Amino acid sequence: MERPIGMFDSGFGGLTVARALIDLLPAEDLVYIGDTGRYPYGSKPLDDVRDYARELAWSLVDDYDAKAVVVACNTATAAGLDELRAELPVPVVDVIRPGARALVATTTTGRVGVIGTVGTVSSGAYIRAVAEMGVPVSLASAACPGFVEFVERGQTTGDEVMVLAERLLAPIVDADVDSLLLGCTHYPFLARTIGDVMGPNVTLVSSADETAFAVRDRLDESGLLRAVAGASSVPRGRHRFASSGDIEVFRDLGGRLLGPELDQTEPWPPAAP
């Protein structure tokens, strides 16, 4: 299928999933919308986030002809995944279930943790997702307000980030977990700081790679994977990035976070034809 994979996030966090998808499926076209004009989602009412998610998802389908939609935002997944799956005419892949699967597969003690935005944690989405795995684990969770804002400013290390991390992660440290799921796609950019606070005996789990595998499997099941003639002639997919906020800021910071694929950014919503 020549149509692109569509994905959206409140800002830059979903670029971790985009990176994993580009590496796993290099022949696929990709359209990414970062809703930086309305971030952060985590502190907003879930009804508002649900409306944003519907607007972005339908834009990917209607404006960009996406063959699948990846909700690369934990808060948006928690707010409106079921509605999106019910109404969109294409497959919808989330980040919460793949992350939960990776978390329970990683633990050896059965004591696990998850951190996310206020909206994600208060929704109970990860509690339900982990329970669906049917694995007897003890789950500790904590909201981390402020983490997203640091990433969106490009500030991923330093004393300010460390002080905030030490305070917010204290309940997870006290829970003596052996595995911690970074339940927001922004958080892998803070992995060094989070890892320093949690210590060397805690494995940090990101949902990005697991989500990429889930996208591949779903496209394969639906007959939507792009056909590739041979390993020696794999074409490189086209990657488009759009932002509802400042275009130059998104291009500059997004390029530093993702890599050379993000060399230009378009405005979203797109101009009417």
Secondary structure, 3 states (H helix, E strand, C coil): CCCCEEEEECCCCCHHHHHHHHHHCCCCCEEEEECCCCCCCCCCCHHHHHHHHHHHHHHHHHCCCCCEEEECCHHHHHHHHHHHHHHCCCCEECCHHHHHHHHHHHCCCCEEEEEECHHHHHHCHHHHHHHHCCCCCEEEEEECCCHHHHHHCCCCCCHHHHHHHHHHCHHHHHCCCCEEEECCCCHHHHHHHHHHHHCCCCEEEECHHHHHHHHHHHHHHCCCCCCCCCHHHCCCCCEEEEECCCHHHHHHHHHHHHCCCCCCCEECCCCCC
